[in-house]
């Protein structure tokens, strides 16, 4: 058997191995991207989502409504809040349009309120709504500044 006969079947095995290697690399890159998006959903968007959840909890209660967080849980799929407002406790769940990407939307667990934030063009994973400006410290009745 000559050297050229021995190589005849080797090229097919190498090209199949190259496809497997490329598929493996593509899968690894996709898995790393999904992991990065999941970490960003948990740790990267808290202020904007908290403002959206507060807005959702206060819908229908007027402009004087101030929602306080009594509980929150963040996961890659959703953020769950319990918000205390003048009208009582309101559970709110905020999720993305798609599992790890898209616009955030919040909905009261009782189905009463819904709010949505569009992703910003600069970072597709970050919502574009900004947290409302905080007012100064609350005034205590009976005390004058």
N, C-alpha and C positions, 0 to 999 in steps of 0.2 A: 504494500500500500504506500502510495507516495504522499508527500506532504500536502499537495493540492486536493487529493481525494479526502484526506482527513479533515480538512477545513470546510468541506461542502455543507455540512449540517450545522456548523458552529455559528454562522452568521445569523441564522434564524433564532437560535437560542439567545444570542446577544441582543438582538433587536427586541425580542420579547422581554428580556430582562430590563432593557432601557425603558420600555413602556411601563413596566411595573415600578421601576424606580421613579419615573416622572409622576405616575399616579400616586405613589407613596408620598412624594414631596408635595404634590398638590393637596392631598388629604391633610398632611401635617400643617401646611400653611393655613388651610381653612379652619382646622381645629384651633390653631393659635389665634386666628382672627376672632373666632367665636368666643374663646376664653377672654380675650381683651375686651370685647363688647360686653360680656357678662360682668366683668370686673368694673367696667365703666358704669354700667347700669346700677351697680350696688354702691359704688363709692364716688362717682363723678358728678352726679346731677342732683344732689340733695336740696340745695337752696331753691332751685327753680321748681322742683316737684313739690316741695313743702308749700311754696306759695300757691301753686295750682291746687293742692289739696285743701288749703285754707280757704281759697276762693270757692271751691266746690262745697265745703261744709257750710259756708255762709250764704250760699245762694238762696234768695227768697227771704232773707232776714234783714235786709237794708244795709246801708253804708256804714252804720255804727257797729256792725258785727265784728267782733274780734275772736278768732278761733285760737284755742290753745291746744297743743299736742299733749295728749295724755298717754299715748302709746304709738310707737311706730316700729315697723318691721320691714327691712329691705332685703329683697332677693333679686337675682338676675331677671326674673320674669315680671315681678310686680312689687310695688311699695304699698304697704297696708298701714293705715293711720286710724287712730281714734281721736277725734277732735271734739273738744268741749266748747260749745257756743252758748250764748244767752238762752237759747231754746233747748239746750240739752246736749247729750252726747251723740255725735254723728260719726259712724264708721265710714271710711273712704278708702277705695282701692284705686291705685294709679298703675296703668299698664301702657306699654308701647303698642303702636298699631300692629306691628309684627313682633314676633317673640323677642328679638334682640335689637330691632331697628324701627325707625319710623317715629311719628309724632306721639307724644305722651297724651293720654287722656285719663281723667279721673272721674270716678262714678261713686256715688254714695252706695253703700252696701244695701241700703233700703230702697235703692233705685230712684231716689228723689232728685239728685242733682248730677249734672255732667258738665265737665269743662275739658277743653283740649288745648294743647300747646303744639305749635308747628316746630319742626327742627330748624335750626339756623343753617344758612348756606355755608358758613365757614367750617362748621363741625357737624356733620350729619347726625351725630348721636346726641348732641346737646340741644335742648329746647330753646326757643328764642324768647320766650316770655321771661321777663325779669321780675325778681321779687319786688313787691311794693316797697316804697321808701318807708322806713320806720319813723314813726312820730317820736317825739321826745318822751321822757318817762311819764308814766300815767300820774295824773294829779290825784292826791288823796283828798276826799271831801273834808271840809273843815279846816284845811291848812291852806295858807296863802304863801305864794313864793316869795 
